[in-house]
Each structure stands twice: as C-alpha cells, then as structure tokens.
Amino acid sequence: ALPDAILIMDTNWQIKHNNAASLNFFKPPSQGSFLDYITTEFESSLDRTQIGTVSRGSVTFTLKKKEDTQTITCSVTPIYNKSGTVTHYVMSARSAIS
C-alpha cells in the first residue's frame, strides 16, 4: 500500500511541510493556496467553503482528478495554539483503492 500523503499548511493554506507521498498524489504548486488548488484541479465531495471553514474536529472528503477514476480520501484537521486560535491545518490523504 502507498503511504499516506501528509501536508501541513498555514492559515492561508500555504504548504509549509509535506512528505514525498503528497507530491505523487497532488503534484502541488510551489506557492499559492492549496485549498484553491485542490478545489480547482480536482472534483471534491465538499465545496471550498465546507473544507475551508473546518473548525473543531476534522473534516473528511474525497477528491478525484477530473480525468481520472482514482478517488483520494482526505481529512483536514485544524491545529490550535494555547489561546484557541488556528495556526495550521494538517491534511492527510490516501488512495481509496478498493
């Protein structure tokens, strides 16, 4: 099985850290909002607002490249500082191969 893709983004959805699997899954742009990228380049089960407004807990959704049949299952979890402000988003993704 392929390892999960992991991306850590700031509050503007700029990628700050990511692993090699995320490059294979998404081929992400070197700059710009990753949220804009995934909701433009992929068909998503949730819209941009639903993903971008995740607060307590996490949000799970699927992405599919528009010309592809492979579905990617994604989860985004916000990370908070001690005062309760979101500082980062962590996204994990895995291929939903049945």
N, C-alpha and C positions, 0 to 999 in steps of 0.2 A: 504494500500500500504506500501511496505517496504521503510524505509528511504534510502536516497542516501548514498552510500559509499563515504567517503572523505579521501584522503591521501595527505599529504604534504611531498615532498621529496626534498633532496638537489640536487645539480647539478650532482652528481654521481648516482642519482635515488635511494639513500638510504632512506628508510622511516624514517621520523623524527616525524611525528604525524599522527594518523589515528583514525577513530571512530570505534565503535563496528560493524557497518554495513559492513565496509571494511573487517573485519575478516571473516564474513559469506560469502561474495561474493568471496573473493580471497584466504583465508587461506594463507596470505603472509608469506614468510620466515622471520625469525627474523633479518637476515642480508643479505647483497648482493644487487645487483641491481634489483629493482622491474621491471624495463624495461626488463632485461634479463628474469626474471621470467615469466612475462605475455606473452612475445613473444615466450617462450619455452613451457609453460604449457597450453596455450590457442591458439585457431585458431583466428587470428586477421585479420580484413579487411584492415589494413595498416601494412606495414612491420616495422621492428625495426628502420630502418633509418628514415622513414617518421614520426614515433612517436617521436623519439629521437631528431630530428632536429627542432621541433616546435620553432618558434620564436615569432614574433608579433602576437597577437591574440591568438587563441587556435586551437587545432586540435581535431576532433571528429572521433571516430572509434568504431567498435563493436568487442567484444570478445566473444568466445564461448569455454567452456571447451570441450576438444576433445571427451569425451564420453557422452556429454550432449547435449540436444536440446535447453536449455535456452540461449538466447543471452543477453549480457550485453552491454548497450550503454555507452561509456566512452568519457570524454572530458578532455584534458590536457591543462592547461594554465600556461605559464611561469610568474614568478614574478620577477620584476626588482628592483634594488636599484636605488638611485638617479643618479648615473653615467651611468645607462643604461645597467648594467651587470646583467645577470640572476643569481638569488640567490636561487630560489626554483622553483619547479613545483607543481602545485595543480591539482590533478586528482579527478574528480567526476564520479561516475558510478551509473547507475540504471538498474534494470532489465527491459528488453524490453518485458514485458508480454502484449500480445495484447488482 
